[in-house]
Each structure stands twice: as structure tokens, then as C-alpha cells.
Amino acid sequence: MQFIQLRALAGVNYVRADQVIAVYATEPGKCTVALAGGVTVACAEPAKDVIERVEKAARGKQE
């Protein structure tokens, strides 16, 4: 189990990388992360940055 850090609008959240289902780009500097179970997390960072961390965590798991 590997956690990634998400800069949320009101602080920091840590989520399991394998639970991320989708990343929605809402504004250039903000995104929403959809997790298994229907939970969403509003983030204060670009979707591209979140996607890179999720992919990196997934590659680390495969090695």
C-alpha cells in the first residue's frame, strides 16, 4: 500500500494511490481526485502533478 500526498484546499490529504479512479482538471491550478467508494478530494494543484504522482506510485509497485 502506497500513499500519495494531495494539497487540498484546506490543508494536506494522504490517499492510497491504488484507490485513485480519476483526476478531473477543474481550473489550471486546481483539480478534483475521485477515489474508490465515491469519495472526491478537491485539490489546490494542477491535475498533471497529481497524475504524475499516481503513475509514479503505480510504477514503483510494479518493480
Secondary structure, DSSP 8 states (H G I E B T S, - for coil): --EEEEEETTEEEEEEGGGEEEEEEEETTEEEEEETTS-EEEESS-HHHHHHHHHHHHHHHH-
